[in-house]
Amino acid sequence: MKVSNSSMKKFVCLCLPMVLVVSGLILLTTHHNIFMYIYKSQLVLSPTSGSFPMWQDLPTPMLPSMYLFNVSNPDEVSKGAKPKLEEFGPYVFTEQHHKTKLAWNENGTITYRQIRTWHFVPELSSGSLDDNVTIVNSVAATIGAMINQNVAKSLRFFPNVFLRAIKESLFVTKTVREIIFDGYHDPLFDNVEELIKLLPWVKKMIPEGSVMDKFAFFYGRNGTDYTDGVFNMFTGAGRTDQMGEVHSWNYSTRGLFPGQCGQVRGGAGEFYPPGLEKTFIEMFSNDLCRTLRLNFNKEVTVKGINSYEYRADRSFFANGTENTLNACYEPAGVFLPSGVYNTSICRFGAPVFVSQPHFYQADTYYLDMIASGLSPNSTLHSTYFRVEPRAGVPTDVSARFQLNVLVDKVSGITMLNSVNKTYFPVMWFENKAGVPDSLAFKMKLLANLPEILQGMGWAQIGLSLAICIIATLVMASKRKVQGRLEDTSPILNQSIQEDSQDENVFLDQE
């Protein structure tokens, strides 16, 4: 049996709109499920997911910039003057991350170590790694703090003689490469054993593992897998609301601080759970041995990708009086004006304090200790994370921190006998990262996928309505034309008959 063209057209006009409506409704009601299916297959971390290669090795190396503070009046500072600082840099490096020693666990986590590798980029830098810089000697400041806390004034004669004999100095002039990565040798390292033999009670002052052959702020970190520790992170398998969260560090869910400050929590920095809110995000920093909280600031667009911006505001390093959440980070009985964080507990007792660069957002207490060389600026010195909220993927990151060494007067120790208490800025660095241009379109597509699916659903429903309307109009038009033809047919037949009769009359007359 043959099917006529008109029947086929009617069938298409009836079925196609129905198919479009059904598929459109499916897209409108399941767009979130479709997004989550793609999210789980591509972003949730697994050996086969699309995110795994980019997580294990950064697709594009970061470009950290490091700045050093040269002390132009070290002799005067030793006599009680305020330091005059001069900022050197930036010294720009490439920084690559590689995750190694991976172990996939049944509880939806992955255990790993991280290798960070830096390479100097002279063409982007202002200066050479061989530039000489005069800085406060962290080794001398540390031994001074230990003596001040643990040695009675009546017993400081012998440590002082020892330090003078080895010519320990509060300030050193070293090259940039020695200060940052390569390390410089301090005479104290050669004579620690002699000091312990001379004064056995000194041994309890020296934390295990704190004495090395050299000192640098990043000494032993370039290309090694042990300095960052062992991370255990949720992959998002099973529970996407834990995606990228650090479960434990160095095989423990507890850190060095009491209470909630000692909880290992927050993202590892690469992923956040999907569906972020306009509140805050947290990141666990192994460098600072703590969780960092950044508060929501505003919505921004990064390479066409809608993002939430979270910033380190004044509460970031506020003291416990201004921000009660930070109270348990403060040593008992020690009060500091807001703006710095005491990292000595995770740096073998060294008096190292972290702040934002140039003491940005810190109490003026710290700036007043410096004669010149610091100028806080929100554009140059603030820290922010911009994250695409739907998928929880960072789109633009700028992290900026400053290392400060506390130098304080220590009676009975010649090199520290006349100095004024000062939080000495030594160096600051910024680390920037973002979505590579090669991935920007894919990221934008993923971020807007639910809206795209909804748009397709409404478009299909609209198209089905258009087809129905057009089909109705066409059918109505055909019926109208057909009706006109039927109305005019009797008249035409009558006219033909009359013409035929007239012809017959003429024929009869002939």
Long-range contacts (C-beta under 8 A, 24 or more apart in sequence): 13-467, 13-468, 13-471, 16-464, 16-467, 17-464, 17-465, 17-467, 17-468, 18-464, 20-460, 20-461, 20-463, 20-464, 20-467, 21-460, 21-461, 21-464, 23-457, 23-460, 24-456, 24-457, 24-458, 24-459, 24-460, 24-461, 24-464, 25-457, 25-461, 26-457, 27-453, 27-454, 27-456, 27-457, 27-460, 28-454, 28-457, 28-458, 28-461, 31-449, 31-450, 31-453, 31-454, 31-457, 32-450, 34-449, 34-450, 34-453, 35-390, 35-449, 35-450, 35-453, 36-240, 36-274, 38-446, 38-449, 39-240, 39-274, 39-391, 39-446, 40-236, 40-240, 42-446, 43-236, 43-243, 43-271, 43-391, 43-393, 44-235, 44-236, 44-237, 44-240, 44-243, 45-110, 45-235, 45-236, 45-237, 45-243, 45-271, 46-104, 46-235, 46-237, 47-104, 51-271, 54-439, 55-99, 55-270, 55-271, 56-98, 56-99, 56-102, 57-96, 57-97, 57-98, 57-99, 58-96, 58-97, 58-433, 59-436, 59-438, 59-439, 60-436, 61-94, 61-95, 61-96, 62-94, 62-95, 62-96, 62-97, 62-431, 62-432, 62-433, 63-92, 63-93, 63-94, 63-95, 63-121, 63-124, 63-432, 64-92, 64-93, 64-95, 64-118, 64-429, 64-430, 64-431, 64-432, 65-89, 65-90, 65-91, 65-92, 65-93, 65-429, 65-430, 66-90, 66-91, 66-92, 66-93, 66-180, 66-427, 66-428, 66-429, 67-91, 67-357, 67-427, 67-428, 67-429, 68-133, 68-135, 68-176, 68-179, 68-180, 68-426, 68-427, 69-135, 69-373, 69-424, 69-425, 69-426, 69-427, 69-428, 70-133, 70-134, 70-135, 71-134, 71-135, 71-136, 71-171, 71-424, 72-134, 73-371, 74-134, 74-170, 74-171, 77-170, 77-171, 77-419, 77-422, 78-170, 78-171, 78-415, 78-418, 78-419, 79-418, 80-418, 80-419, 80-420, 81-371, 82-369, 82-370, 82-371, 82-420, 82-422, 83-369, 83-370, 83-371, 83-373, 83-422, 83-424, 84-371, 84-372, 84-373, 85-370, 85-371, 85-372, 85-373, 85-374, 85-425, 86-373, 87-373, 88-127, 88-131, 88-133, 88-176, 89-125, 89-126, 89-127, 90-124, 90-125, 90-126, 91-120, 91-125, 91-126, 91-127, 91-129, 91-176, 91-180, 92-120, 92-121, 92-124, 92-125, 93-118, 93-119, 93-120, 93-121, 94-118, 94-119, 94-121, 95-431, 100-225, 101-225, 104-235, 105-232, 108-234, 108-235, 108-236, 108-237, 108-238, 108-239, 108-242, 109-232, 109-233, 109-234, 109-235, 109-247, 110-232, 110-233, 110-235, 111-230, 111-231, 111-232, 112-230, 112-231, 112-233, 113-225, 113-226, 113-228, 113-229, 113-230, 113-231, 114-225, 114-228, 114-231, 115-223, 115-224, 115-225, 116-221, 116-222, 116-223, 116-228, 117-222, 117-223, 118-181, 118-218, 118-222, 127-176, 128-176, 129-175, 129-176, 129-177, 129-180, 130-175, 130-176, 130-177, 131-175, 131-176, 132-173, 132-174, 132-175, 133-173, 133-174, 133-175, 133-176, 133-179, 134-171, 134-172, 134-173, 135-171, 135-172, 135-174, 135-179, 135-426, 135-427, 136-170, 136-171, 136-405, 136-407, 136-424, 136-426, 137-168, 137-169, 137-170, 137-171, 137-172, 137-186, 138-215, 138-350, 138-352, 138-405, 138-426, 139-168, 139-186, 139-188, 139-189, 139-215, 140-168, 140-169, 140-170, 140-186, 140-188, 140-415, 140-416, 141-170, 141-350, 141-351, 141-405, 141-406, 141-407, 141-424, 142-349, 142-350, 142-351, 143-168, 143-188, 144-407, 144-408, 144-410, 144-413, 144-415, 144-416, 145-349, 145-350, 145-351, 145-406, 145-408, 145-410, 146-205, 146-206, 146-349, 147-205, 147-410, 147-413, 148-408, 148-410, 150-204, 150-205, 151-205, 153-411, 153-412, 156-410, 156-411, 156-412, 156-413, 157-412, 158-198, 158-199, 159-195, 159-199, 159-202, 159-413, 160-412, 160-413, 160-414, 162-191, 162-194, 162-195, 162-198, 162-199, 163-188, 163-413, 163-414, 163-415, 164-414, 166-190, 166-191, 168-415, 169-415, 170-407, 170-415, 170-416, 170-419, 178-216, 179-216, 179-217, 179-427, 180-216, 180-217, 180-218, 180-427, 181-216, 181-218, 181-219, 181-221, 181-222, 182-214, 182-216, 182-219, 183-212, 183-213, 183-214, 183-215, 183-216, 183-219, 183-220, 184-214, 184-215, 184-216, 185-213, 185-214, 186-214, 186-215, 189-213, 189-214, 189-215, 207-348, 207-349, 209-348, 210-348, 210-349, 210-350, 217-403, 217-426, 217-427, 228-286, 229-286, 231-268, 231-286, 233-268, 236-271, 236-273, 240-273, 240-274, 241-273, 242-273, 243-271, 243-272, 243-273, 243-274, 243-392, 244-268, 244-270, 244-271, 244-272, 244-273, 244-392, 245-273, 246-284, 249-284, 249-286, 255-289, 255-290, 256-289, 256-345, 256-346, 257-289, 257-290, 257-328, 257-329, 257-345, 258-328, 259-328, 260-325, 260-328, 261-290, 261-291, 261-326, 261-328, 261-329, 262-328, 263-291, 264-291, 265-291, 266-291, 266-292, 266-293, 269-394, 270-394, 271-392, 271-393, 272-387, 272-392, 272-393, 272-394, 273-392, 274-390, 274-391, 274-392, 275-389, 275-390, 275-392, 276-308, 276-387, 276-389, 276-392, 277-389, 278-308, 280-310, 281-310, 281-385, 281-387, 283-385, 288-341, 288-343, 288-346, 288-354, 289-343, 289-345, 289-346, 290-329, 290-341, 292-316, 293-325, 294-383, 294-384, 294-385, 297-384, 300-386, 302-386, 302-395, 302-396, 302-434, 302-435, 303-395, 303-434, 303-435, 303-437, 303-440, 303-443, 303-444, 304-440, 304-444, 305-388, 305-395, 305-435, 305-440, 305-443, 305-444, 305-447, 306-388, 306-389, 306-447, 306-448, 307-386, 307-387, 307-388, 307-389, 307-395, 307-396, 308-386, 308-387, 308-388, 308-389, 309-384, 309-385, 309-386, 310-384, 310-385, 310-386, 310-387, 311-382, 311-383, 311-384, 312-356, 312-361, 312-382, 312-383, 312-384, 313-361, 314-338, 314-361, 316-356, 316-361, 316-383, 317-341, 317-354, 317-355, 317-356, 317-361, 317-362, 337-362, 337-363, 337-365, 337-366, 338-362, 338-363, 339-363, 339-365, 339-366, 340-366, 340-404, 340-423, 350-405, 351-405, 351-406, 351-407, 351-408, 352-403, 352-404, 352-405, 352-406, 353-403, 353-404, 353-405, 353-406, 353-423, 354-401, 354-402, 354-403, 354-404, 355-401, 355-402, 355-404, 355-423, 356-381, 356-382, 356-383, 356-400, 356-401, 356-402, 357-381, 357-400, 357-401, 357-402, 357-428, 357-430, 358-402, 358-425, 358-428, 359-402, 359-425, 366-404, 366-423, 369-420, 369-421, 369-422, 369-423, 370-422, 370-425, 374-425, 381-428, 388-443, 388-447, 390-446, 390-447, 390-450, 391-443, 391-446, 391-447, 393-435, 393-443, 394-433, 394-434, 394-435, 395-434, 395-435, 395-443, 396-433, 396-434, 396-435, 397-431, 397-432, 397-433, 397-434, 398-430, 398-431, 398-432, 399-430, 399-431, 399-432, 400-428, 400-429, 400-430, 400-431, 401-428, 401-429, 402-427, 402-428, 403-427, 403-428
